[in-house]
Amino acid sequence: MTVIDLCNLEGFREVVLPEPDREIEGVYIGDLLSWVMGKAKSGDAWITIMSNINTIAVATLTDTACIVLAEGVDLDENVRATAEAKGINVISTVYPAYVTALKLSQIL
């Protein structure tokens, strides 16, 4: 599944998509950024509620396919611009992290 495919599912929406055709290969859930840096894998859809600038840095370091902001979280304009500049895909969903992970596990 690609990032744009995920955006097209009910309950998900595009926030920033500089690489919409990036393939999602796995899922990681976490909000502790130092933990995510050591555990998330390249190609993962990273589910979190964290939306600060450091989230973009961690996604860059781990090479995640996208950040999925759970529970309707959004980015402020500065973080959005940084995500675009760094080539980081960001999606938002109305679902809690657990439900989001269940939905992704059913389609990956």
N, CA, C and O atoms as a GROMACS GRO file, in nm:
protein
  432
    1MET      N    1   0.084  -0.117   0.000
    1MET     CA    2   0.000   0.000   0.000
    1MET      C    3   0.089   0.124   0.000
    1MET      O    4   0.193   0.127   0.066
    2THR      N    5   0.048   0.225  -0.073
    2THR     CA    6   0.123   0.350  -0.076
    2THR      C    7   0.061   0.450   0.021
    2THR      O    8  -0.050   0.431   0.071
    3VAL      N    9   0.134   0.556   0.046
    3VAL     CA   10   0.086   0.661   0.137
    3VAL      C   11  -0.042   0.724   0.083
    3VAL      O   12  -0.135   0.749   0.159
    4ILE      N   13  -0.048   0.748  -0.047
    4ILE     CA   14  -0.171   0.808  -0.104
    4ILE      C   15  -0.288   0.712  -0.091
    4ILE      O   16  -0.402   0.757  -0.072
    5ASP      N   17  -0.264   0.581  -0.101
    5ASP     CA   18  -0.372   0.484  -0.080
    5ASP      C   19  -0.428   0.496   0.061
    5ASP      O   20  -0.550   0.489   0.080
    6LEU      N   21  -0.341   0.515   0.158
    6LEU     CA   22  -0.385   0.530   0.296
    6LEU      C   23  -0.468   0.657   0.312
    6LEU      O   24  -0.569   0.657   0.383
    7CYS      N   25  -0.426   0.765   0.248
    7CYS     CA   26  -0.501   0.891   0.255
    7CYS      C   27  -0.642   0.877   0.200
    7CYS      O   28  -0.733   0.948   0.243
    8ASN      N   29  -0.659   0.787   0.107
    8ASN     CA   30  -0.789   0.770   0.043
    8ASN      C   31  -0.887   0.684   0.123
    8ASN      O   32  -1.003   0.671   0.084
    9LEU      N   33  -0.840   0.626   0.233
    9LEU     CA   34  -0.930   0.547   0.318
    9LEU      C   35  -1.016   0.639   0.405
    9LEU      O   36  -0.974   0.750   0.440
   10GLU      N   37  -1.135   0.593   0.438
   10GLU     CA   38  -1.225   0.670   0.522
   10GLU      C   39  -1.160   0.697   0.659
   10GLU      O   40  -1.106   0.606   0.721
   11GLY      N   41  -1.166   0.821   0.703
   11GLY     CA   42  -1.112   0.857   0.832
   11GLY      C   43  -0.968   0.906   0.829
   11GLY      O   44  -0.914   0.946   0.932
   12PHE      N   45  -0.906   0.903   0.712
   12PHE     CA   46  -0.768   0.948   0.695
   12PHE      C   47  -0.766   1.067   0.599
   12PHE      O   48  -0.848   1.074   0.507
   13ARG      N   49  -0.672   1.160   0.621
   13ARG     CA   50  -0.661   1.274   0.529
   13ARG      C   51  -0.517   1.318   0.516
   13ARG      O   52  -0.436   1.303   0.608
   14GLU      N   53  -0.487   1.373   0.403
   14GLU     CA   54  -0.354   1.426   0.372
   14GLU      C   55  -0.328   1.552   0.454
   14GLU      O   56  -0.415   1.638   0.465
   15VAL      N   57  -0.209   1.561   0.511
   15VAL     CA   58  -0.162   1.685   0.574
   15VAL      C   59  -0.050   1.742   0.488
   15VAL      O   60  -0.055   1.857   0.445
   16VAL      N   61   0.053   1.660   0.463
   16VAL     CA   62   0.165   1.694   0.375
   16VAL      C   63   0.203   1.567   0.301
   16VAL      O   64   0.226   1.464   0.364
   17LEU      N   65   0.209   1.572   0.169
   17LEU     CA   66   0.244   1.453   0.091
   17LEU      C   67   0.348   1.483  -0.017
   17LEU      O   68   0.314   1.485  -0.135
   18PRO      N   69   0.472   1.507   0.020
   18PRO     CA   70   0.574   1.530  -0.083
   18PRO      C   71   0.612   1.402  -0.158
   18PRO      O   72   0.662   1.411  -0.270
   19GLU      N   73   0.588   1.284  -0.100
   19GLU     CA   74   0.618   1.156  -0.164
   19GLU      C   75   0.496   1.063  -0.154
   19GLU      O   76   0.501   0.963  -0.083
   20PRO      N   77   0.388   1.094  -0.225
   20PRO     CA   78   0.263   1.018  -0.211
   20PRO      C   79   0.273   0.872  -0.254
   20PRO      O   80   0.193   0.790  -0.210
   21ASP      N   81   0.368   0.839  -0.340
   21ASP     CA   82   0.380   0.701  -0.390
   21ASP      C   83   0.474   0.615  -0.306
   21ASP      O   84   0.505   0.503  -0.344
   22ARG      N   85   0.518   0.667  -0.193
   22ARG     CA   86   0.605   0.590  -0.103
   22ARG      C   87   0.530   0.468  -0.051
   22ARG      O   88   0.416   0.479  -0.005
   23GLU      N   89   0.593   0.354  -0.057
   23GLU     CA   90   0.533   0.228  -0.014
   23GLU      C   91   0.541   0.214   0.139
   23GLU      O   92   0.645   0.240   0.200
   24ILE      N   93   0.429   0.174   0.200
   24ILE     CA   94   0.425   0.146   0.344
   24ILE      C   95   0.453  -0.002   0.362
   24ILE      O   96   0.383  -0.087   0.306
   25GLU      N   97   0.556  -0.033   0.440
   25GLU     CA   98   0.599  -0.172   0.456
   25GLU      C   99   0.571  -0.228   0.594
   25GLU      O  100   0.578  -0.350   0.614
   26GLY      N  101   0.538  -0.144   0.690
   26GLY     CA  102   0.512  -0.188   0.826
   26GLY      C  103   0.447  -0.077   0.905
   26GLY      O  104   0.415   0.029   0.851
   27VAL      N  105   0.428  -0.101   1.035
   27VAL     CA  106   0.363  -0.004   1.122
   27VAL      C  107   0.440   0.004   1.253
   27VAL      O  108   0.484  -0.099   1.306
   28TYR      N  109   0.458   0.124   1.304
   28TYR     CA  110   0.516   0.143   1.436
   28TYR      C  111   0.432   0.245   1.511
   28TYR      O  112   0.393   0.347   1.454
   29ILE      N  113   0.405   0.219   1.640
   29ILE     CA  114   0.330   0.312   1.723
   29ILE      C  115   0.420   0.358   1.836
   29ILE      O  116   0.480   0.275   1.905
   30GLY      N  117   0.429   0.489   1.856
   30GLY     CA  118   0.507   0.538   1.968
   30GLY      C  119   0.507   0.689   1.976
   30GLY      O  120   0.502   0.758   1.874
   31ASP      N  121   0.515   0.740   2.099
   31ASP     CA  122   0.518   0.883   2.122
   31ASP      C  123   0.648   0.929   2.188
   31ASP      O  124   0.676   1.049   2.190
   32LEU      N  125   0.725   0.838   2.241
   32LEU     CA  126   0.853   0.873   2.302
   32LEU      C  127   0.958   0.877   2.191
   32LEU      O  128   1.003   0.772   2.144
   33LEU      N  129   0.996   0.997   2.150
   33LEU     CA  130   1.076   1.015   2.030
   33LEU      C  131   1.209   0.940   2.034
   33LEU      O  132   1.251   0.884   1.932
   34SER      N  133   1.276   0.938   2.147
   34SER     CA  134   1.403   0.866   2.155
   34SER      C  135   1.382   0.716   2.135
   34SER      O  136   1.469   0.649   2.078
   35TRP      N  137   1.271   0.664   2.180
   35TRP     CA  138   1.240   0.522   2.162
   35TRP      C  139   1.211   0.494   2.015
   35TRP      O  140   1.259   0.395   1.959
   36VAL      N  141   1.134   0.580   1.952
   36VAL     CA  142   1.099   0.564   1.810
   36VAL      C  143   1.225   0.566   1.725
   36VAL      O  144   1.236   0.491   1.628
   37MET      N  145   1.321   0.653   1.759
   37MET     CA  146   1.447   0.661   1.682
   37MET      C  147   1.518   0.526   1.679
   37MET      O  148   1.581   0.492   1.578
   38GLY      N  149   1.510   0.451   1.786
   38GLY     CA  150   1.579   0.324   1.791
   38GLY      C  151   1.499   0.205   1.745
   38GLY      O  152   1.556   0.098   1.723
   39LYS      N  153   1.368   0.220   1.729
   39LYS     CA  154   1.282   0.105   1.700
   39LYS      C  155   1.209   0.109   1.566
   39LYS      O  156   1.188   0.005   1.504
   40ALA      N  157   1.170   0.227   1.520
   40ALA     CA  158   1.096   0.237   1.393
   40ALA      C  159   1.188   0.197   1.277
   40ALA      O  160   1.309   0.220   1.282
   41LYS      N  161   1.129   0.138   1.175
   41LYS     CA  162   1.206   0.091   1.060
   41LYS      C  163   1.175   0.176   0.936
   41LYS      O  164   1.069   0.237   0.924
   42SER      N  165   1.270   0.176   0.846
   42SER     CA  166   1.249   0.241   0.718
   42SER      C  167   1.126   0.181   0.651
   42SER      O  168   1.112   0.059   0.645
   43GLY      N  169   1.038   0.265   0.602
   43GLY     CA  170   0.917   0.218   0.535
   43GLY      C  171   0.797   0.203   0.625
   43GLY      O  172   0.687   0.175   0.577
   44ASP      N  173   0.814   0.221   0.756
   44ASP     CA  174   0.701   0.211   0.848
   44ASP      C  175   0.608   0.331   0.836
   44ASP      O  176   0.650   0.442   0.805
   45ALA      N  177   0.480   0.306   0.862
   45ALA     CA  178   0.386   0.413   0.890
   45ALA      C  179   0.395   0.433   1.041
   45ALA      O  180   0.361   0.342   1.118
   46TRP      N  181   0.440   0.548   1.085
   46TRP     CA  182   0.461   0.575   1.227
   46TRP      C  183   0.338   0.645   1.282
   46TRP      O  184   0.307   0.757   1.243
   47ILE      N  185   0.268   0.579   1.373
   47ILE     CA  186   0.147   0.632   1.434
   47ILE      C  187   0.184   0.700   1.565
   47ILE      O  188   0.250   0.640   1.651
   48THR      N  189   0.143   0.826   1.581
   48THR     CA  190   0.176   0.904   1.699
   48THR      C  191   0.073   1.016   1.718
   48THR      O  192  -0.008   1.043   1.630
   49ILE      N  193   0.078   1.079   1.834
   49ILE     CA  194   0.001   1.201   1.857
   49ILE      C  195   0.094   1.322   1.866
   49ILE      O  196   0.049   1.436   1.882
   50MET      N  197   0.224   1.297   1.856
   50MET     CA  198   0.323   1.404   1.865
   50MET      C  199   0.328   1.481   1.732
   50MET      O  200   0.336   1.421   1.625
   51SER      N  201   0.322   1.613   1.742
   51SER     CA  202   0.319   1.691   1.618
   51SER      C  203   0.418   1.807   1.619
   51SER      O  204   0.400   1.904   1.544
   52ASN      N  205   0.520   1.798   1.701
   52ASN     CA  206   0.616   1.908   1.706
   52ASN      C  207   0.727   1.888   1.602
   52ASN      O  208   0.731   1.786   1.534
   53ILE      N  209   0.814   1.984   1.593
   53ILE     CA  210   0.921   1.984   1.493
   53ILE      C  211   1.014   1.863   1.510
   53ILE      O  212   1.069   1.814   1.411
   54ASN      N  213   1.032   1.816   1.633
   54ASN     CA  214   1.119   1.702   1.658
   54ASN      C  215   1.064   1.573   1.595
   54ASN      O  216   1.141   1.482   1.562
   55THR      N  217   0.935   1.566   1.579
   55THR     CA  218   0.874   1.450   1.513
   55THR      C  219   0.922   1.440   1.369
   55THR      O  220   0.948   1.330   1.319
   56ILE      N  221   0.933   1.552   1.303
   56ILE     CA  222   0.982   1.554   1.165
   56ILE      C  223   1.128   1.508   1.160
   56ILE      O  224   1.166   1.433   1.071
   57ALA      N  225   1.207   1.552   1.257
   57ALA     CA  226   1.348   1.510   1.263
   57ALA      C  227   1.359   1.359   1.282
   57ALA      O  228   1.442   1.295   1.217
   58VAL      N  229   1.279   1.303   1.370
   58VAL     CA  230   1.283   1.158   1.394
   58VAL      C  231   1.239   1.082   1.270
   58VAL      O  232   1.299   0.980   1.236
   59ALA      N  233   1.136   1.128   1.202
   59ALA     CA  234   1.090   1.063   1.079
   59ALA      C  235   1.200   1.067   0.972
   59ALA      O  236   1.215   0.972   0.895
   60THR      N  237   1.275   1.175   0.968
   60THR     CA  238   1.386   1.186   0.873
   60THR      C  239   1.495   1.085   0.907
   60THR      O  240   1.546   1.016   0.819
   61LEU      N  241   1.530   1.076   1.034
   61LEU     CA  242   1.636   0.984   1.078
   61LEU      C  243   1.598   0.837   1.057
   61LEU      O  244   1.683   0.755   1.020
   62THR      N  245   1.473   0.804   1.079
   62THR     CA  246   1.430   0.663   1.069
   62THR      C  247   1.382   0.626   0.929
   62THR      O  248   1.363   0.508   0.900
   63ASP      N  249   1.363   0.726   0.844
   63ASP     CA  250   1.317   0.704   0.706
   63ASP      C  251   1.180   0.635   0.701
   63ASP      O  252   1.157   0.548   0.618
   64THR      N  253   1.090   0.676   0.791
   64THR     CA  254   0.956   0.620   0.788
   64THR      C  255   0.885   0.664   0.660
   64THR      O  256   0.913   0.770   0.605
   65ALA      N  257   0.792   0.581   0.613
   65ALA     CA  258   0.717   0.614   0.492
   65ALA      C  259   0.625   0.734   0.516
   65ALA      O  260   0.603   0.815   0.427
   66CYS      N  261   0.573   0.742   0.638
   66CYS     CA  262   0.484   0.853   0.673
   66CYS      C  263   0.465   0.859   0.824
   66CYS      O  264   0.487   0.761   0.896
   67ILE      N  265   0.424   0.974   0.869
   67ILE     CA  266   0.377   0.993   1.005
   67ILE      C  267   0.225   0.993   0.997
   67ILE      O  268   0.167   1.062   0.913
   68VAL      N  269   0.161   0.915   1.082
   68VAL     CA  270   0.015   0.915   1.090
   68VAL      C  271  -0.022   0.976   1.225
   68VAL      O  272   0.002   0.915   1.329
   69LEU      N  273  -0.079   1.095   1.222
   69LEU     CA  274  -0.119   1.164   1.344
   69LEU      C  275  -0.257   1.115   1.386
   69LEU      O  276  -0.356   1.139   1.317
   70ALA      N  277  -0.262   1.046   1.499
   70ALA     CA  278  -0.387   0.988   1.547
   70ALA      C  279  -0.474   1.092   1.617
   70ALA      O  280  -0.427   1.200   1.654
   71GLU      N  281  -0.601   1.058   1.635
   71GLU     CA  282  -0.698   1.137   1.711
   71GLU      C  283  -0.719   1.278   1.658
   71GLU      O  284  -0.748   1.370   1.734
   72GLY      N  285  -0.703   1.295   1.527
   72GLY     CA  286  -0.731   1.423   1.463
   72GLY      C  287  -0.624   1.529   1.484
   72GLY      O  288  -0.647   1.646   1.453
   73VAL      N  289  -0.508   1.491   1.535
   73VAL     CA  290  -0.399   1.586   1.556
   73VAL      C  291  -0.356   1.644   1.421
   73VAL      O  292  -0.358   1.574   1.319
   74ASP      N  293  -0.319   1.770   1.420
   74ASP     CA  294  -0.274   1.837   1.298
   74ASP      C  295  -0.138   1.903   1.325
   74ASP      O  296  -0.090   1.905   1.438
   75LEU      N  297  -0.078   1.956   1.222
   75LEU     CA  298   0.051   2.026   1.233
   75LEU      C  299   0.030   2.176   1.226
   75LEU      O  300  -0.060   2.223   1.156
   76ASP      N  301   0.113   2.252   1.300
   76ASP     CA  302   0.109   2.396   1.279
   76ASP      C  303   0.184   2.427   1.150
   76ASP      O  304   0.252   2.341   1.094
   77GLU      N  305   0.172   2.548   1.103
   77GLU     CA  306   0.224   2.584   0.971
   77GLU      C  307   0.376   2.569   0.962
   77GLU      O  308   0.426   2.526   0.857
   78ASN      N  309   0.450   2.601   1.066
   78ASN     CA  310   0.595   2.589   1.066
   78ASN      C  311   0.637   2.442   1.052
   78ASN      O  312   0.727   2.410   0.974
   79VAL      N  313   0.574   2.355   1.127
   79VAL     CA  314   0.606   2.212   1.120
   79VAL      C  315   0.565   2.155   0.985
   79VAL      O  316   0.635   2.072   0.928
   80ARG      N  317   0.452   2.199   0.934
   80ARG     CA  318   0.406   2.156   0.801
   80ARG      C  319   0.508   2.194   0.693
   80ARG      O  320   0.539   2.112   0.606
   81ALA      N  321   0.560   2.315   0.698
   81ALA     CA  322   0.659   2.360   0.600
   81ALA      C  323   0.788   2.280   0.611
   81ALA      O  324   0.850   2.248   0.510
   82THR      N  325   0.827   2.246   0.734
   82THR     CA  326   0.948   2.166   0.753
   82THR      C  327   0.929   2.026   0.698
   82THR      O  328   1.019   1.972   0.635
   83ALA      N  329   0.814   1.966   0.722
   83ALA     CA  330   0.785   1.833   0.669
   83ALA      C  331   0.792   1.834   0.516
   83ALA      O  332   0.849   1.742   0.456
   84GLU      N  333   0.736   1.934   0.456
   84GLU     CA  334   0.740   1.948   0.309
   84GLU      C  335   0.885   1.960   0.261
   84GLU      O  336   0.925   1.892   0.166
   85ALA      N  337   0.962   2.045   0.326
   85ALA     CA  338   1.101   2.067   0.286
   85ALA      C  339   1.187   1.942   0.303
   85ALA      O  340   1.278   1.919   0.223
   86LYS      N  341   1.160   1.862   0.405
   86LYS     CA  342   1.238   1.741   0.434
   86LYS      C  343   1.184   1.618   0.361
   86LYS      O  344   1.244   1.511   0.369
   87GLY      N  345   1.072   1.632   0.289
   87GLY     CA  346   1.016   1.519   0.216
   87GLY      C  347   0.946   1.417   0.304
   87GLY      O  348   0.945   1.298   0.273
   88ILE      N  349   0.888   1.462   0.415
   88ILE     CA  350   0.820   1.373   0.509
   88ILE      C  351   0.669   1.377   0.486
   88ILE      O  352   0.607   1.482   0.496
   89ASN      N  353   0.612   1.261   0.454
   89ASN     CA  354   0.467   1.249   0.439
   89ASN      C  355   0.401   1.251   0.576
   89ASN      O  356   0.447   1.184   0.668
   90VAL      N  357   0.293   1.328   0.588
   90VAL     CA  358   0.217   1.334   0.713
   90VAL      C  359   0.069   1.320   0.681
   90VAL      O  360   0.016   1.388   0.594
   91ILE      N  361   0.006   1.229   0.754
   91ILE     CA  362  -0.137   1.202   0.739
   91ILE      C  363  -0.201   1.222   0.876
   91ILE      O  364  -0.136   1.200   0.978
   92SER      N  365  -0.325   1.261   0.879
   92SER     CA  366  -0.399   1.268   1.004
   92SER      C  367  -0.518   1.174   0.995
   92SER      O  368  -0.575   1.152   0.888
   93THR      N  369  -0.555   1.118   1.110
   93THR     CA  370  -0.672   1.031   1.115
   93THR      C  371  -0.755   1.064   1.238
   93THR      O  372  -0.701   1.109   1.340
   94VAL      N  373  -0.882   1.043   1.228
   94VAL     CA  374  -0.972   1.067   1.341
   94VAL      C  375  -0.963   0.955   1.444
   94VAL      O  376  -1.009   0.971   1.557
   95TYR      N  377  -0.905   0.843   1.406
   95TYR     CA  378  -0.903   0.725   1.492
   95TYR      C  379  -0.794   0.731   1.598
   95TYR      O  380  -0.691   0.795   1.576
   96PRO      N  381  -0.815   0.666   1.713
   96PRO     CA  382  -0.708   0.651   1.812
   96PRO      C  383  -0.596   0.563   1.754
   96PRO      O  384  -0.617   0.493   1.655
   97ALA      N  385  -0.480   0.568   1.814
   97ALA     CA  386  -0.364   0.493   1.764
   97ALA      C  387  -0.394   0.343   1.752
   97ALA      O  388  -0.358   0.282   1.651
   98TYR      N  389  -0.458   0.286   1.851
   98TYR     CA  390  -0.486   0.142   1.849
   98TYR      C  391  -0.575   0.105   1.730
   98TYR      O  392  -0.546   0.008   1.659
   99VAL      N  393  -0.680   0.179   1.708
   99VAL     CA  394  -0.772   0.152   1.597
   99VAL      C  395  -0.701   0.173   1.464
   99VAL      O  396  -0.720   0.096   1.370
  100THR      N  397  -0.619   0.276   1.457
  100THR     CA  398  -0.542   0.303   1.336
  100THR      C  399  -0.452   0.184   1.303
  100THR      O  400  -0.446   0.140   1.188
  101ALA      N  401  -0.383   0.132   1.403
  101ALA     CA  402  -0.295   0.016   1.383
  101ALA      C  403  -0.374  -0.107   1.339
  101ALA      O  404  -0.329  -0.181   1.252
  102LEU      N  405  -0.491  -0.128   1.397
  102LEU     CA  406  -0.575  -0.242   1.355
  102LEU      C  407  -0.615  -0.228   1.208
  102LEU      O  408  -0.608  -0.324   1.132
  103LYS      N  409  -0.657  -0.108   1.169
  103LYS     CA  410  -0.696  -0.087   1.030
  103LYS      C  411  -0.580  -0.112   0.935
  103LYS      O  412  -0.597  -0.175   0.830
  104LEU      N  413  -0.462  -0.062   0.971
  104LEU     CA  414  -0.344  -0.085   0.885
  104LEU      C  415  -0.306  -0.231   0.881
  104LEU      O  416  -0.266  -0.281   0.776
  105SER      N  417  -0.315  -0.301   0.991
  105SER     CA  418  -0.276  -0.443   0.993
  105SER      C  419  -0.369  -0.528   0.905
  105SER      O  420  -0.328  -0.633   0.855
  106GLN      N  421  -0.492  -0.482   0.887
  106GLN     CA  422  -0.586  -0.555   0.804
  106GLN      C  423  -0.559  -0.538   0.654
  106GLN      O  424  -0.601  -0.621   0.573
  107ILE      N  425  -0.487  -0.430   0.618
  107ILE     CA  426  -0.469  -0.405   0.476
  107ILE      C  427  -0.324  -0.414   0.429
  107ILE      O  428  -0.298  -0.408   0.308
  108LEU      N  429  -0.231  -0.429   0.521
  108LEU     CA  430  -0.091  -0.442   0.480
  108LEU      C  431  -0.055  -0.588   0.457
  108LEU      O  432   0.059  -0.618   0.422
   0.00000   0.00000   0.00000
